[in-house]
Amino acid sequence: MLEGTPEALDELSDQSELVSVTRSTARAFRRTKAPLALLALGLVVVLAAFNVMDIGILAMIAVAAILVLRCIDEDEAWGSIDGGILILIFAMLIVGQGLQETGAVMLVVETVTPLMSMVSPFVALLIVYALASTLTECVTNNAVAVIFTPIVIGLGQQTGIEPRALVVAVMFGASASFATPIGYQTNTLVYGAGNYRFSDFVKIGLPMNIVVGLASCYAIYLYYGM
């Protein structure tokens, strides 16, 4: 047992493997600051919904405001950053950009496109959805939508399939990506926080991709009377 001033015990803890069992290292919740944090979150969502500013910029402003208003401290903010998740995000952005710049995404799309002119409209919807979903698991969903949308519009005009139905399939396919932790931003966020493994997303997310894909394509097929 040791007795001393808090400063001396803190210095001793920093220099050795000494852990204090009489003092809690957790900080008390700042309940008076909670409304400010909720207000910042609400303003980001509302202003982004009305296209006042890009959501990324709004989020950065909100973070700065939360720090200035002392809702959290600087060390708490830095401590919440997971370096492994950041490396994963940056690495997959590089891979996605490489696939896009080298024409690999366009090559995949052009290879599958001729097959769609020989199948029924419902099967064409399934192919479009599956391709958009698969590419989104590797590349950003924005890039997939930008590249794939004009292609399916032209394909629909050539084959007589309703172009809007194909575009909606691309929209759903580019948004419903559950099979990898890099398919969408929220997947990456929970990947580190929940201590998941890559295989966990495949085991749970792949069946979800299939179920959501079949349901979405069937709903699109019925809605557009194809």
C-alpha positions as CSV (number, residue, x, y, z in Angstrom):
1,M,0.0,0.0,0.0
2,L,1.2,3.5,-0.9
3,E,0.2,6.9,0.4
4,G,1.0,10.2,-1.1
5,T,-0.2,13.3,-2.9
6,P,-2.3,12.8,-6.0
7,E,0.4,14.4,-8.1
8,A,3.1,12.1,-6.7
9,L,1.0,9.0,-7.3
10,D,0.2,10.1,-10.9
11,E,3.9,10.5,-11.6
12,L,4.6,7.1,-10.1
13,S,1.8,5.5,-12.2
14,D,3.3,7.0,-15.4
15,Q,6.8,5.6,-14.5
16,S,5.7,2.1,-13.6
17,E,2.9,-0.5,-13.9
18,L,1.1,0.9,-10.9
19,V,-2.7,1.2,-11.0
20,S,-4.7,3.1,-8.4
21,V,-7.6,1.2,-7.0
22,T,-9.0,4.0,-4.9
23,R,-9.5,6.6,-7.6
24,S,-11.6,6.2,-10.7
25,T,-10.0,7.1,-14.0
26,A,-13.3,7.7,-15.7
27,R,-14.6,11.2,-16.1
28,A,-18.0,12.3,-14.9
29,F,-20.6,12.9,-17.6
30,R,-21.1,16.6,-18.4
31,R,-24.9,16.4,-18.4
32,T,-25.2,20.2,-18.7
33,K,-23.4,20.0,-22.1
34,A,-25.6,17.3,-23.5
35,P,-28.1,19.7,-25.1
36,L,-25.3,21.4,-26.9
37,A,-24.1,18.1,-28.4
38,L,-27.6,17.2,-29.4
39,L,-28.2,20.6,-30.9
40,A,-24.9,20.3,-32.9
41,L,-26.0,16.9,-34.3
42,G,-29.5,18.2,-35.1
43,L,-28.1,21.2,-37.0
44,V,-25.8,19.1,-39.0
45,V,-28.6,16.8,-40.2
46,V,-31.1,19.6,-40.9
47,L,-28.6,21.9,-42.7
48,A,-27.3,19.0,-44.8
49,A,-30.9,18.0,-45.6
50,F,-31.6,21.5,-47.0
51,N,-28.3,21.5,-48.9
52,V,-27.0,24.5,-47.0
53,M,-23.5,23.1,-47.0
54,D,-21.7,19.8,-47.6
55,I,-22.3,17.4,-44.7
56,G,-18.6,16.8,-44.2
57,I,-17.9,20.5,-43.7
58,L,-20.9,20.8,-41.4
59,A,-19.6,17.9,-39.3
60,M,-16.2,19.5,-39.0
61,I,-17.8,22.8,-37.9
62,A,-19.9,20.9,-35.3
63,V,-16.8,19.1,-34.0
64,A,-15.0,22.5,-33.6
65,A,-18.1,23.9,-31.8
66,I,-18.2,21.0,-29.4
67,L,-14.6,21.4,-28.6
68,V,-14.8,25.2,-28.1
69,L,-17.9,24.8,-25.9
70,R,-16.0,22.2,-23.8
71,C,-18.5,19.4,-24.4
72,I,-15.4,17.2,-24.6
73,D,-11.7,17.8,-24.1
74,E,-9.0,17.6,-26.7
75,D,-7.5,14.4,-25.2
76,E,-10.9,12.8,-25.2
77,A,-11.4,13.7,-28.9
78,W,-8.0,12.3,-29.9
79,G,-8.5,9.2,-27.7
80,S,-11.7,8.4,-29.6
81,I,-9.9,8.1,-32.9
82,D,-9.0,4.6,-34.0
83,G,-5.9,4.6,-36.1
84,G,-6.6,1.1,-37.5
85,I,-10.0,2.3,-38.8
86,L,-8.4,5.3,-40.4
87,I,-5.8,3.2,-42.2
88,L,-8.5,0.9,-43.4
89,I,-10.5,3.8,-44.8
90,F,-7.6,5.4,-46.5
91,A,-6.3,2.1,-47.9
92,M,-9.7,1.2,-49.5
93,L,-10.1,4.7,-50.9
94,I,-6.8,4.1,-52.7
95,V,-7.9,0.7,-53.9
96,G,-11.2,2.2,-55.1
97,Q,-9.5,5.1,-56.8
98,G,-7.2,2.7,-58.5
99,L,-10.1,0.5,-59.8
100,Q,-11.8,3.6,-61.1
101,E,-8.7,5.3,-62.7
102,T,-7.5,2.1,-64.4
103,G,-10.9,1.5,-66.0
104,A,-11.4,-1.8,-64.1
105,V,-14.9,-0.7,-63.0
106,M,-15.9,0.2,-66.6
107,L,-14.4,-3.0,-67.9
108,V,-16.6,-5.1,-65.5
109,V,-19.7,-3.1,-66.5
110,E,-19.1,-3.3,-70.2
111,T,-18.5,-7.1,-69.9
112,V,-21.9,-7.6,-68.2
113,T,-23.9,-5.1,-70.3
114,P,-24.3,-7.3,-73.5
115,L,-25.8,-10.1,-71.4
116,M,-28.6,-7.9,-70.2
117,S,-30.0,-7.5,-73.7
118,M,-30.7,-11.2,-73.8
119,V,-32.6,-11.7,-70.6
120,S,-36.0,-10.8,-69.2
121,P,-36.6,-7.4,-67.5
122,F,-36.7,-8.9,-64.1
123,V,-33.4,-10.7,-64.6
124,A,-31.9,-7.5,-66.0
125,L,-32.9,-5.8,-62.8
126,L,-31.3,-8.5,-60.7
127,I,-28.0,-8.2,-62.8
128,V,-27.9,-4.4,-62.5
129,Y,-28.6,-4.6,-58.8
130,A,-26.0,-7.4,-58.2
131,L,-23.4,-5.6,-60.1
132,A,-24.0,-2.2,-58.4
133,S,-24.0,-3.9,-55.0
134,T,-20.8,-5.9,-55.7
135,L,-18.9,-2.9,-57.0
136,T,-20.0,-0.8,-54.0
137,E,-18.4,-3.4,-51.6
138,C,-15.0,-2.5,-53.2
139,V,-15.5,1.1,-54.5
140,T,-17.3,4.1,-53.0
141,N,-21.0,4.0,-53.8
142,N,-20.8,7.5,-55.3
143,A,-18.4,6.4,-57.9
144,V,-20.5,3.3,-58.8
145,A,-23.6,5.5,-59.2
146,V,-21.9,8.0,-61.3
147,I,-20.3,5.4,-63.6
148,F,-23.2,3.0,-63.8
149,T,-26.2,5.3,-64.1
150,P,-25.7,6.6,-67.6
151,I,-24.8,3.2,-68.8
152,V,-28.1,1.6,-67.6
153,I,-30.0,4.5,-69.0
154,G,-28.6,3.9,-72.5
155,L,-29.1,0.1,-72.0
156,G,-32.7,0.6,-71.1
157,Q,-33.3,2.7,-74.2
158,Q,-31.7,0.1,-76.4
159,T,-33.5,-2.9,-74.9
160,G,-36.9,-1.3,-74.3
161,I,-36.6,-1.8,-70.5
162,E,-37.8,1.1,-68.4
163,P,-34.6,3.2,-67.8
164,R,-36.0,4.6,-64.5
165,A,-36.4,1.1,-63.1
166,L,-32.8,0.3,-63.9
167,V,-31.6,3.6,-62.4
168,V,-33.6,2.9,-59.2
169,A,-32.0,-0.6,-59.1
170,V,-28.5,1.1,-59.3
171,M,-29.5,3.5,-56.5
172,F,-30.6,0.6,-54.2
173,G,-27.7,-1.6,-55.1
174,A,-25.2,1.2,-54.5
175,S,-26.7,1.8,-51.0
176,A,-27.3,-1.7,-49.8
177,S,-23.8,-3.0,-49.1
178,F,-23.6,-5.1,-46.0
179,A,-21.0,-7.8,-46.8
180,T,-17.8,-5.9,-46.1
181,P,-16.8,-3.3,-43.5
182,I,-15.7,-1.0,-46.3
183,G,-18.9,-1.1,-48.3
184,Y,-20.3,2.0,-46.5
185,Q,-19.2,4.5,-43.9
186,T,-21.4,3.2,-41.2
187,N,-20.1,-0.3,-41.7
188,T,-16.6,1.0,-41.1
189,L,-17.6,2.9,-38.0
190,V,-19.2,-0.2,-36.3
191,Y,-16.3,-2.4,-37.5
192,G,-13.9,-1.0,-34.9
193,A,-16.4,-0.1,-32.2
194,G,-18.0,-3.5,-32.1
195,N,-14.7,-5.4,-32.4
196,Y,-16.0,-7.3,-35.4
197,R,-14.0,-9.4,-37.8
198,F,-14.1,-9.1,-41.6
199,S,-15.8,-12.5,-41.8
200,D,-18.6,-11.4,-39.5
201,F,-19.8,-9.0,-42.2
202,V,-19.6,-11.6,-44.8
203,K,-21.6,-14.2,-42.8
204,I,-24.4,-11.7,-41.8
205,G,-24.1,-9.1,-44.6
206,L,-24.1,-11.4,-47.6
207,P,-27.5,-13.0,-46.8
208,M,-28.8,-9.4,-46.2
209,N,-27.6,-8.3,-49.6
210,I,-29.4,-11.2,-51.2
211,V,-32.7,-10.6,-49.3
212,V,-32.7,-6.9,-49.8
213,G,-31.7,-7.3,-53.5
214,L,-34.6,-9.7,-54.3
215,A,-37.1,-7.7,-52.4
216,S,-36.0,-4.4,-54.0
217,C,-35.9,-5.8,-57.6
218,Y,-39.4,-7.4,-57.1
219,A,-40.8,-4.1,-55.8
220,I,-39.3,-2.2,-58.7
221,Y,-40.6,-4.7,-61.1
222,L,-44.1,-4.4,-59.8
223,Y,-44.0,-0.6,-59.4
224,Y,-43.0,0.1,-63.0
225,G,-45.2,-2.7,-64.4
226,M,-42.4,-4.4,-66.2
